[in-house]
Amino acid sequence: MNKRLAFVLLIGLPVAMPQVCAHANGGGARFDRAAAVDTDRSSQTASTLVVRGTIKSYDVTSRTLVLTTPSGTLPFTMPPAVRVRQRWHSIEISALGRYSGFRAAIRYSESGAEKTVQSVHIFGKDER
């Protein structure tokens, strides 16, 4: 029984080989294109960073969030479409003033001296 199965597999291998090789070459071309895209991203000057700290204050009129970190205070200007969340709940940007004293993680991009906030994740007062 095993000899018959081995014989069938050996006979079918040369028949299937051109299709397997063609599929493998198509996948390699896709991989090269994906690698080229990643190379293009790495050459950009903006980098995504995350800073963690405690929310000190939020000014609604200037849309400035001040975060206290062990190395000092950092002000962030909030764009109008920034995503603010606490666990799975979305929070309005105007409500950030109520979260003074809460821990937060801010994801932002930095290009030169300009910081652009991408998202804010608020934790509990005792959470990290």
Number of C-alpha atoms within 10 A of each C-alpha: 5 7 8 9 10 11 10 11 11 11 11 11 11 10 10 10 11 11 11 11 11 10 11 11 12 10 11 11 11 11 12 10 11 11 11 11 11 10 11 9 11 10 8 9 10 16 13 13 13 13 13 18 22 22 25 19 18 24 13 14 7 9 16 16 20 19 25 18 15 8 7 8 14 15 14 18 16 21 14 8 10 14 16 19 17 13 10 7 10 11 15 11 20 12 11 20 15 11 18 17 17 19 22 25 18 19 17 19 17 14 12 9 6 12 19 18 21 18 18 23 19 25 17 13 14 8 9 13
